[in-house]
Amino acid sequence: MKTDETVSVIRLGEGRRREEDDYLAPEEPLEIILVWPTSGGWEQVPLTLTMRTPGDDADLVRGLLLTEGLVRSSDDIRHIRVNPYVNQAHAELAGPVTVPHRHFFTSAACGVCGKTGADALLTRVPGPLPPPVPVLDTEILFSLPEKLRSAQPAFDRTGGLHAAALFDLDGQLLAVREDVGRHNAVDKVLGACADRFPMHETVLLLSGRVGFELVQKAAMAGIPVVAAVSAPSSLAVETASACGITLVGFLRGRHANVYSFPERIR
């Protein structure tokens, strides 16, 4: 995975201007195409064109299919074939799916842009999780951001990538993924961990702010705790409350705000 590109820049400061190398986070389009068998051969349907950081593309596709509710489990995905030379990914499915009506483009900044409307977004949210019980120790929660930061080599060079990490309830890092898009980073990490770990015993940590879509993706995966180092949106809090998710924001140092279901944190 290519995590940075080198460009020449002019740095201004301290009364000087000098030419230096700088490192940028790559951003390229990825066209995702769904394929499934039919009685007469194969059906091929374009799903979306998304802007992403190249790498871990199969994880991205798998996570997107799961969090969009297009498949129920990884068993519904027979194979994902990525062609990096033409920026295409073909996902071969076990059977037909209903592709939601939406504009086939998502930017790195917005994964829900182009969907049919707010009502359609809210209907994607599944029912609430089981009643919350204490599962996560406060000290473990406080330790997670530093573990995430230590696992972000690309961010150290570029400063331009978002990260999403999945931890177990003992604070062990299960996987981390980086991308120019927050929603892509979440799809990648969930796709990497799908059917490998019990999601109801994990914590999703985000390196920036948290909006509705990221909470929705966690809900679709059955994750009970979502934490972010920055602020949540009002709809993120509303969605977490409706879905039974413990939402933590401003997780920095030994401080945090818990916006919903604090009972899970002891």
Protein Blocks (a to p, Z undefined) as FASTA:
>chain_A
ZZbdcdddddeeehiacddddddddddddddddddddfklpadddfbdcdddeejklmmm
mmmmmmnopafbfklpmbdcddfknopacdddfbdcdddddddbddfklmkgoiabjklm
mmmpccdddddddfbdfklmmmmmmmmmmmmmklmmnopaccdddddfkopafbdcddfb
fklmmmmmmmmmgokacfklcccddfbdcdfklmmmmmmnopabdcdfbdcdfklmmmmm
mnopacdehiehjaccdfbhkllpZZ
